[in-house]
């Protein structure tokens, strides 16, 4: 299973974080500062140096809290499991925005949350319009900032299971970097946008999912919400190619 190596962050990394992004080194006390390294901008350089037994503030002993955007698919479920295993207190959030697969995704998200023994909230952010398969412009931006609003900025982390190789802009490093800055600024550095799989391939995320013993039969990915699945949308084709 692919997991980060467990080493402390080196002093030059702390300095790089401060100089490159202008965020005060004392913005996160104790282990919470390490969470920033989970974002894409530092994954390649710092990931192997980040100690992964965080999950709270070392000074206060408080357990870290994360809101994970759930869709019932492999990626978001793996993300919730990943953070839970790091000692973070995870709460799932499923957002109904009018997706075609609403019923199937809701059921799968609840089933995966139950399997992971985490609570999950189901919220509606919709004008009644229905959305089908393919790229939905602004979808991830809407999900991130809806989650920020609905969680009232009380989570230490807002997390998504995005991975490398998706051609959509709002799945890219550039988008996540911009969104991360906004989330940090809006919350006065109280909340970090975390995308721990952003440099992983889909195959690596699926391998993590399977090796962690997560049940593929509880997940759902067809963008059209069909049963049996359509076998034509990007999510179905991914799962077919990876035999999952």
C-alpha positions as CSV (number, residue, x, y, z in Angstrom):
1,X,0.0,0.0,0.0
2,X,1.3,3.4,-0.9
3,X,1.8,5.5,2.3
4,X,3.9,8.5,3.1
5,X,7.2,7.8,4.9
6,X,7.4,9.0,8.5
7,X,10.0,11.6,8.9
8,X,9.9,15.1,10.5
9,X,9.6,18.2,8.3
10,X,13.1,19.6,7.9
11,X,13.9,23.2,8.9
12,X,14.4,24.3,5.3
13,X,10.9,23.1,4.4
14,X,9.4,25.4,7.1
15,X,11.4,28.3,5.7
16,X,10.2,27.4,2.1
17,X,6.6,27.3,3.2
18,X,6.9,30.8,4.8
19,X,8.9,32.4,2.0
20,X,7.0,31.0,-1.0
21,X,3.4,31.5,0.3
22,X,3.8,34.2,2.9
23,X,2.0,32.2,5.6
24,X,3.5,32.7,9.1
25,X,5.4,29.8,10.4
26,X,3.4,29.9,13.6
27,X,0.1,29.9,11.7
28,X,-0.4,26.2,12.7
29,X,0.8,25.1,16.0
30,X,2.2,21.6,16.6
31,X,1.3,19.0,14.0
32,X,-1.4,21.0,12.3
33,X,1.3,22.8,10.4
34,X,2.2,19.6,8.7
35,X,-1.3,19.3,7.2
36,X,-0.3,22.1,4.8
37,X,2.1,19.7,3.1
38,X,-0.7,17.5,2.0
39,X,-1.7,20.0,-0.6
40,X,-0.4,19.5,-4.1
41,X,2.2,22.3,-4.1
42,X,4.3,20.4,-1.5
43,X,3.4,16.8,-2.2
44,X,6.3,16.1,-4.5
45,X,9.0,17.9,-2.4
46,X,7.8,17.4,1.1
47,X,5.6,14.3,1.1
48,X,8.4,11.9,1.9
49,X,9.5,14.2,4.7
50,X,6.1,14.6,6.4
51,X,5.5,12.8,9.6
52,X,2.1,11.1,9.4
53,X,1.2,10.5,13.0
54,X,-0.5,13.9,13.2
55,X,-4.2,14.2,14.0
56,X,-4.3,17.1,16.5
57,X,-2.5,19.9,18.2
58,X,0.4,18.5,20.1
59,X,0.2,21.3,22.7
60,X,-3.5,21.0,23.5
61,X,-3.9,17.3,22.7
62,X,-7.0,18.1,20.6
63,X,-7.8,15.7,17.8
64,X,-7.9,17.2,14.4
65,X,-11.3,17.5,12.6
66,X,-11.8,17.0,8.9
67,X,-14.9,17.5,6.6
68,X,-14.5,15.1,3.7
69,X,-16.6,15.6,0.6
70,X,-18.1,12.3,-0.2
71,X,-19.6,11.1,-3.4
72,X,-19.9,7.4,-2.7
73,X,-17.1,6.6,-5.1
74,X,-13.7,5.1,-4.6
75,X,-11.6,8.3,-4.4
76,X,-13.6,10.1,-1.7
77,X,-14.1,6.9,0.3
78,X,-10.3,6.3,0.2
79,X,-9.7,9.9,1.2
80,X,-11.9,9.5,4.3
81,X,-10.2,6.3,5.2
82,X,-6.7,7.7,4.7
83,X,-7.4,10.7,7.0
84,X,-9.1,8.5,9.6
85,X,-6.0,6.3,9.8
86,X,-3.9,9.4,10.4
87,X,-5.8,10.0,13.6
88,X,-8.1,12.7,12.3
89,X,-11.7,12.9,13.4
90,X,-13.5,12.6,10.0
91,X,-17.0,13.7,9.2
92,X,-18.4,13.1,5.7
93,X,-20.4,15.6,3.7
94,X,-22.6,14.7,0.7
95,X,-24.0,17.5,-1.3
96,X,-27.0,17.2,-3.5
97,X,-26.5,19.7,-6.3
98,X,-28.9,18.0,-8.8
99,X,-26.6,15.3,-10.1
100,X,-28.2,12.6,-12.2
101,X,-26.7,9.9,-9.8
102,X,-28.2,11.6,-6.7
103,X,-30.0,8.5,-5.3
104,X,-27.3,6.0,-6.0
105,X,-24.5,8.4,-4.7
106,X,-26.4,9.2,-1.6
107,X,-26.9,5.6,-0.8
108,X,-23.3,4.7,-1.5
109,X,-22.0,7.6,0.6
110,X,-24.1,6.6,3.5
111,X,-23.0,3.0,3.1
112,X,-19.3,3.9,3.0
113,X,-19.6,6.2,5.9
114,X,-21.3,3.5,7.9
115,X,-18.5,1.1,7.0
116,X,-15.9,3.6,8.0
117,X,-17.8,4.4,11.2
118,X,-17.9,8.1,10.5
119,X,-20.9,10.4,10.7
120,X,-22.1,12.0,7.4
121,X,-24.3,15.0,6.7
122,X,-26.4,15.2,3.5
123,X,-27.2,18.7,2.3
124,X,-28.9,20.2,-0.7
125,X,-27.4,23.1,-2.7
126,X,-29.5,23.1,-5.8
127,X,-31.9,25.2,-7.9
128,X,-33.8,22.2,-9.2
129,X,-31.7,21.9,-12.4
130,X,-30.4,18.4,-13.3
131,X,-26.8,17.7,-14.2
132,X,-25.6,14.8,-16.3
133,X,-22.2,13.2,-17.1
134,X,-19.0,14.8,-18.1
135,X,-17.3,18.0,-16.9
136,X,-19.5,20.3,-14.8
137,X,-17.9,23.8,-14.9
138,X,-17.3,25.0,-11.3
139,X,-18.5,21.8,-9.6
140,X,-15.5,21.4,-7.3
141,X,-15.4,25.1,-6.5
142,X,-19.0,24.9,-5.6
143,X,-18.4,21.8,-3.4
144,X,-15.4,23.3,-1.6
145,X,-17.0,26.6,-0.7
146,X,-20.4,25.0,0.1
147,X,-18.6,22.6,2.5
148,X,-16.7,25.6,4.0
149,X,-20.0,27.4,4.5
150,X,-22.0,24.4,5.8
151,X,-19.2,23.4,8.2
152,X,-19.2,27.0,9.4
153,X,-15.4,27.1,9.1
154,X,-15.1,24.8,12.1
155,X,-13.1,22.0,10.4
156,X,-9.3,22.0,10.5
157,X,-9.4,20.3,7.1
158,X,-11.7,20.3,4.1
159,X,-10.7,17.3,2.1
160,X,-11.3,15.9,-1.4
161,X,-10.2,12.7,-3.1
162,X,-8.9,14.3,-6.3
163,X,-6.2,12.4,-8.1
164,X,-3.8,13.1,-11.0
165,X,-4.8,12.5,-14.6
166,X,-8.2,14.1,-14.7
167,X,-8.3,16.7,-17.5
168,X,-10.8,19.1,-15.9
169,X,-9.4,22.4,-14.6
170,X,-11.0,22.1,-11.2
171,X,-9.1,18.9,-10.6
172,X,-5.8,20.5,-11.4
173,X,-2.9,21.7,-9.2
174,X,-3.5,25.2,-10.3
175,X,-7.1,25.2,-9.2
176,X,-6.3,23.6,-5.9
177,X,-3.5,26.0,-5.2
178,X,-5.9,29.0,-5.8
179,X,-8.7,27.4,-3.8
180,X,-6.3,26.6,-0.9
181,X,-5.3,30.2,-0.6
182,X,-8.9,31.4,-0.5
183,X,-9.9,28.8,2.1
184,X,-7.0,29.8,4.3
185,X,-7.7,33.5,3.9
186,X,-11.4,33.2,4.5
187,X,-10.8,31.3,7.7
188,X,-7.8,33.2,8.9
189,X,-5.7,30.1,8.5
190,X,-8.0,28.0,10.7
191,X,-8.9,25.6,7.8
192,X,-6.7,23.9,5.3
193,X,-7.9,22.4,2.0
194,X,-6.4,18.9,1.8
195,X,-6.0,16.8,-1.4
196,X,-3.7,14.0,-0.3
197,X,-4.1,12.0,-3.5
198,X,-3.6,14.9,-6.0
199,X,-0.3,13.5,-7.3
200,X,-1.4,9.8,-7.2
201,X,-2.7,8.1,-10.3
202,X,-6.2,6.6,-10.3
203,X,-4.5,3.2,-10.2
204,X,-2.7,4.1,-7.1
205,X,-5.9,5.3,-5.4
206,X,-7.7,2.1,-6.4
207,X,-4.8,0.1,-5.1
208,X,-4.9,1.9,-1.8
209,X,-8.7,1.4,-1.6
210,X,-8.4,-2.4,-2.2
211,X,-5.4,-2.9,0.0
212,X,-7.1,-1.1,2.8
213,X,-9.9,-3.6,2.6
214,X,-12.6,-1.1,1.6
215,X,-15.6,-2.8,-0.1
216,X,-16.0,-1.8,-3.8
217,X,-19.5,-3.3,-3.8
218,X,-20.6,-0.5,-1.5
219,X,-19.3,2.3,-3.8
220,X,-20.9,3.8,-6.8
221,X,-19.4,5.8,-9.7
222,X,-21.7,5.9,-12.7
223,X,-22.3,9.6,-13.6
224,X,-25.7,8.9,-15.1
225,X,-27.0,7.1,-12.0
226,X,-28.0,4.0,-13.9
227,X,-28.3,0.4,-12.6
228,X,-26.8,-1.5,-14.2
229,X,-24.2,1.3,-14.8
230,X,-23.9,2.9,-18.2
231,X,-20.4,1.7,-19.0
232,X,-19.8,4.8,-21.1
233,X,-19.2,7.7,-18.8
234,X,-15.6,8.6,-17.7
235,X,-16.1,7.1,-14.2
236,X,-17.5,3.8,-15.6
237,X,-14.6,3.6,-18.1
238,X,-12.1,4.2,-15.3
239,X,-13.5,1.4,-13.2
240,X,-13.7,-1.0,-16.2
241,X,-10.1,-0.3,-17.1
242,X,-9.0,-0.9,-13.6
243,X,-11.2,-3.9,-13.1
244,X,-12.9,-2.5,-10.0
